[in-house]
């Protein structure tokens, strides 16, 4: 029998929702043991009064049960049903049909949705044919603890990497206690230490690895949220594991975060979009009410409601999609991305990003601090980092989305956005000597569709540092573009990721790397790499950061040096066939990182000091270093992680061809940028 039992009970201090049944399936997971506890039904009124907080929890070790608690901030969205592949729109009130029935699930879910402060559902029903149906699909069950039989086999065969790589490095025991072969090559002591630390940062949920904590400094008594698994921080860890032939942790991470995505989340009675992925999550082991001596693991996500500044984790979903594709490419496990729940997860994220708004540009409009720089740094609007990740996620989705009647509109929207976005960035974000000179001579107040100075940029905005800094050859993509505003700062992640994803034209990509080489002393210096250049100082620092004492000039996000950016630099160099440049940067890092205890970031203009408030034993510093090493050793694997120009995207367009007054169709123009 394949059923799902739902019971809702009311407990103190918060309500608990218990879900599990023998052989049941929820979100594609199957559970071995039935938890028969059935509580009282939770009325619609109660949902309203208390709001709900959802915990995914697991008790008693591997796959024994599935518990979901709820607290005043979050709600879970649960579902299972038999309408495999049948889109259903969730409607109706809070009604229980039977003690073990789907309709309870459906109604609970719809009840949440009815309380959403968003109207997005209606908007997107039109555009993307009601992709909201989620748990209502009877998805392929997955056993969490040991995901694939093939993987098991591989491990038994001595943990030969999924792609024939065999550089497993570690102690006598691997991630899951399995035997690790001695590596094929000599690894440095620094690398050995890094692997040990990375493995030590692994977080288990119900006995299975699901991610890595942001930092694990034993001497840090106030880790704040650095003891959580951050989505963006986990990416280099995931790549290190994948490149080392270990796919399980990544698969678990992708599936568990997918569950978290579907929870309805509220911040002060407002619900952000359903596809939102958390910034981070924590695995907590909590005592079970009324069961002395018993405890359970729970997943507790943070969607920004606890984050300093309440910043929205816009990049999380984009990273999730990018990682899903990387997992597929590096393991060859195409089954995961094809799953109904995974496909739905991709669509929910895209849906959030592609929703119509008031935007005039194809770039994604976000608030300050919505990415790696997750505090006020004057990057609200259309920051390059988000656009580059958005573009990459769209390219990933284009490869991964299964095209059928219900997705064809979404796929068309993805294609259109890709070409419009690349045209916009290539044309308007690009600066080099010639372009800056053009801006310097701009006329302002032009009113017409033919305006040259489309964004009404006042030439006085060109900062004095840039006039001297911009090299004769080489250029870069600026940090942000808004009406009458160009942020000329160089943001490293956005520029690197533009190279990796081919958001820039082939020539632009080459020029960006040339600029980094040319400006090595400013952007790399003693420690790769500056998060942005230059720092905001004096009045600018006061006004733009709000006098942030953590983001003082040349510290942290404000011109600090972040070793984690090394892996993205390595990937970009490898794509542009300049691995020697990456090697130079890796060697610099290797010389200092271990000695300095793997800091999160470095301070000062040339990155000489360990950052003022820098965490030590920062996992993405460690993982970024290891990933860089592995990429350099395995160019073939690296090539699976970047994209070349997609000429198909530059081809035919339906947008404005033939419309009078619209001279430049973006696809046509995009093509002419390249060819
Ligand atoms: C800081 C960083 C952010 C990172 C987090 C965990 O908040 O700004 O990018 O994800 O720490 O390392």
Boltz pocket constraint, residues with backbone or C-beta under 6 A from the ligand:
constraints:
  - pocket:
      binder: B
      contacts: [[A, 214], [A, 225], [A, 226], [A, 230], [A, 232], [A, 233], [A, 371], [A, 372], [A, 373], [A, 374]]
      max_distance: 6.0
